[in-house]
Amino acid sequence: MAYIGRDVTYGVFSKQTLTGMNGSTQNWDLDYQSVPAEALIVVYDNVIQEPLVAYTVSTTQIQFTSAPVTGSSLYLIYMGRSLTQLVQIPNITGQAHGDLMYYDGNAWVRLAAGTSGYSLTTNGSGASPTWSAAEDATAMALALGG
């Protein structure tokens, strides 16, 4: 069957089939988190369900108003799910122009802007970056054949 309308430019449709209907379970884990109820098409025994009436959605689960009957068919279609997920970097106090943020293995931390003429040194995997004096950078460049 042909699709009528504009193609999806960003995002992707995904289907999740729910199993284990037993007449008492009302909650199932979602394959994708933080999906609004209105961004799901829920099909229960070939009947599309109304969001916020037949079901609600928390961050990680879908909850049905009434438990689906044993042996019934139930699936979800995630409409236009985002291909990427934004991560909010926390507000770090004391920031100034030229500061850098890096992840130290536990949290995002601030590296204050370096002194003029200094260069950023990564110090290898598992170590925090630092600022190095220009002569250190020149010596390193020469050691690397530069």
C-alpha positions in Angstrom: 0.0 0.0 0.0 1.4 3.4 -1.0 2.2 6.0 1.6 0.3 9.3 1.3 2.0 12.4 2.5 5.4 13.7 3.1 8.2 11.2 3.8 9.8 11.2 7.3 12.9 13.4 7.0 14.4 12.7 10.4 13.8 9.7 12.7 12.8 6.1 12.3 9.7 4.0 13.0 10.3 1.0 15.3 7.9 -1.9 16.2 7.9 -3.7 19.6 5.8 -6.8 20.1 4.6 -7.3 23.7 4.3 -10.9 24.9 3.1 -12.7 28.0 -0.5 -11.5 28.2 -2.0 -13.2 31.2 -5.0 -11.2 32.1 -3.3 -9.6 35.2 -0.1 -7.9 34.0 -0.6 -4.2 33.1 3.0 -2.9 32.7 5.6 -3.7 30.1 9.1 -2.3 29.7 9.6 -0.1 26.6 12.4 -0.7 24.2 13.0 3.1 24.1 12.8 5.5 27.1 11.1 8.8 27.5 8.6 8.4 24.7 5.4 10.4 25.0 2.2 8.4 24.9 1.0 10.3 21.9 4.2 9.3 19.9 3.1 5.6 20.1 0.6 3.7 18.1 -0.6 0.8 20.3 -2.5 -2.0 18.6 -4.4 -4.4 20.8 -6.0 -7.3 18.9 -6.0 -5.3 15.7 -7.6 -2.2 17.4 -5.6 1.0 17.8 -5.8 2.2 21.4 -6.3 5.8 22.5 -3.3 7.4 24.3 -3.9 8.4 28.0 -7.2 6.6 27.9 -6.3 2.9 27.2 -2.7 3.4 28.4 -0.1 5.8 29.9 3.6 5.9 29.5 6.3 6.5 32.2 10.0 7.0 31.4 10.6 3.2 31.0 7.2 1.5 30.9 3.8 1.4 29.3 0.9 0.8 31.6 -2.5 -0.3 30.4 -5.8 0.8 32.1 -6.9 -2.8 32.0 -4.7 -5.9 31.8 -4.6 -7.4 28.3 -6.5 -10.7 28.0 -4.5 -14.0 27.9 -3.6 -14.9 24.3 -4.3 -11.4 22.9 -2.0 -9.7 20.3 -0.3 -6.5 21.3 2.3 -4.4 19.7 3.6 -0.8 19.7 4.9 1.4 16.9 7.3 4.2 17.9 6.5 7.1 15.6 9.4 9.1 14.3 11.7 8.1 17.1 14.8 10.3 17.3 18.0 8.9 15.8 20.1 10.7 18.4 19.6 11.5 22.0 20.8 14.8 23.5 22.7 14.7 26.8 22.5 17.8 28.9 25.8 18.8 30.3 25.4 20.1 33.9 26.0 23.7 34.8 29.4 24.0 36.4 30.0 27.1 38.5 32.9 29.4 37.9 33.0 29.0 34.2 34.8 31.7 32.2 35.6 32.4 28.5 38.0 29.7 27.1 37.2 27.1 29.7 36.9 23.5 28.5 34.7 20.6 29.8 35.9 17.0 29.9 34.6 13.8 31.4 36.9 12.5 34.1 35.4 9.0 34.2 32.8 9.9 36.8 31.4 13.3 36.0 31.8 16.3 33.7 34.4 18.7 35.1 35.8 22.1 34.1 39.3 22.8 33.0 40.0 26.5 33.4 41.5 28.3 30.4 45.2 27.9 30.2 47.9 30.5 30.2 48.7 32.2 26.9 51.2 30.1 24.9 50.4 26.9 26.7 48.9 23.9 24.9 46.4 21.3 25.9 48.0 17.9 26.7 45.8 14.9 26.9 48.1 12.7 29.1 46.8 9.5 27.6 43.8 7.3 28.3 42.5 7.3 31.8 44.2 10.6 32.7 42.9 14.1 32.9 44.0 16.7 30.4 46.3 19.5 31.5 47.9 22.7 30.1 51.6 22.4 29.2 54.2 25.1 28.7 55.1 25.9 25.1 58.6 24.5 25.4 57.1 21.1 26.5 54.9 21.1 23.3 58.0 22.0 21.1 60.0 19.3 22.7 57.2 16.8 22.1 56.8 17.9 18.5 60.6 17.4 17.9 60.5 14.0 19.6 57.7 12.9 17.3 59.7 14.0 14.2 57.9 17.3 13.7 
